[in-house]
Amino acid sequence: MTKLRAPLSIDAALARIAGHLPGGWDDMAKAAGRQAHTIRAWGDPEKPDAIPLPCAIALDVAFRSAGGHGAPLFDAYEALLDQALSDQFADQHELAHVTANAIREVGQAESALIIAALPGATDEQIAAAEREAEEGLAALNTAANTVKRLRKKRRTKPPTAPP
């Protein structure tokens, strides 16, 4: 059975290195000072063992020494870290966006309400003030709901390491 693996994963990085080194997995075993089957296991998401940092560095160096470009394991780690940070702070980023939107919508409502309050305001200006005020309230409600979700998430879930 084929196991699902992320495109930029430790497994993909190991396979890229193995495909580039002339001796494949055997050369990787020599570079890391481990057995080839151990190195293959590091890429299996169902195995509990993770690649030790010194071995990851040795394998990226071996890849580069063999003429490879980049650092596959470092790139995979960076992608995994970026995803974990994105997952961890997604609500905060969303809050920043909904807050900016609420500020804009409330500002437009304030402007429209002032115009509607002036002597001689037209029916269109009063209708615009009502519409803008409703949009401002909706934007504030969205921001309030995002804050609630952020607070609830912080109370119920500590930060986790990526799989």
N, C-alpha and C positions, 0 to 999 in steps of 0.2 A: 504494500500500500504506500502511495506517495504521501509524504508529510507536507503540510502547508508551511511555507517559509516566506518571510518577507523578502522583497526584491533586494533591498540593501540590508542584509542581515550578516551575522557572524558566519553563518553557513555559506552564504554567497561569497563573502570575502575570502574564506578559506579555500573555496573551490577556485576562485580567481587566482589565488597564489599558487595552488597546486597545478593549475593549468599553465602557469607561466614558468614555473621552475622546471628545468630539464628532467629531474628525477621525481617530479610531482610530490606525492605524499611522503615518499622516502626522504627527499631533500628537506622537506618541512620538518620531518622528525629529527633529522640531524641538526637543523638550525635551532629548533626549540629544545632539544635534549629530551625528547619524549618519544613514545611509540607512535607509529602512524595511526593505529586504531584509536589512540587517545585523542589525537588531533582531530580525527574525523568526528569523534563523539562530541567535541566542543561545539560543533555546528548543529548538533541534533537538539532541537528545542525540547524534546521529551527526556533528555538526559540531564541529571542534576549538575554535572560538572561544567564549570565555566572556564574559559581560557584565562590563565594567569596573565597579568599585565606584562611581566618580563618576557613571556613566550610570545605575546601579541607583538611586542616591540621587535623581538628577534625575527619573527616571520615577516613583518613589514620591511625590516632591513634586508632580509634575504630576497624579498620580492624586488626591492629597489636595486640591490646588488646584481640581480639577474637582468637588469635593464627595464624593469617595470616602472610605470609612471604612477605616482600617487602612493597611497598607503591604505590598502583595502581594509584592514582591520580598524585602523584609526578612522577612516571614513564611515565604516559601519557603526562604530561606537558613537561618532559625532551625530549620525542620523538618529540613532536610538536615544541619545541624550536630548536632541532637539524635540523628538516626539514626546518624551517624558515631560520635558519642560512645558511644551505646548499643552499637554493633557493637564498638568498640574495647575497651570496659570490661565487656562482658557477662560474661566469665568471672570478673572480680573481683566483680561484683555477685552472681553465682551462688555464689562462694566465701563471701561474707558470709552468704548465706542457709543454705548447707549447714553452715557453721560454727555458726551459731546453733542449727540442728537437732541437730548433733552434741553441742553443750554440753548441750542439754535431754535428749537420749537418754542420754548418759553419766551425767548427774546422776540420772536416774531409775534407771539400772542400779546406780549406787553405793548409792542409798537401798535398793533391793530387795536388793542383796547384803548390806548391813549387817543388814537384818531377817532374811534367811535365815541369817546367821551367829549370831544370838542363840539361846541355849538355848531349846528348846521351839518352834522354828520349825516351821510346818506344811508338809505336802507342797505345798500350794497356794502358800505363800510361797517355797519353794525353786524351784518351777516358774516362778513370776513372776520370780524373780531370774535364772534361766536365760534366760527370754524377754527380759527387759530388757537383759541383758548382750549377747545376740545382736543386739538392735536398736541398742544403743550401738556395737557393733563395725561393723555395717552403715553406720551414720551416719558413723563415722570413716573407713571405706573410701571412702564417697562423697566426703568432704572431701579425702582423700588423692588420689583420682583427679582431682578438680577442680584441685587444686594442680599436679599433673603436667601437665594440659592447659594451664593458665595458663603454666607454665614453658616448655613446648614451644612454645606460641604466641609467646611473647616471643623465643625463640631463632630462630624461623623466619620471622617476619613483622613487619617494621617497621610503624608506623602509616601508614595510607594516607588520601589525600584522597577525599572522596565523588566519584562519577562526575558 
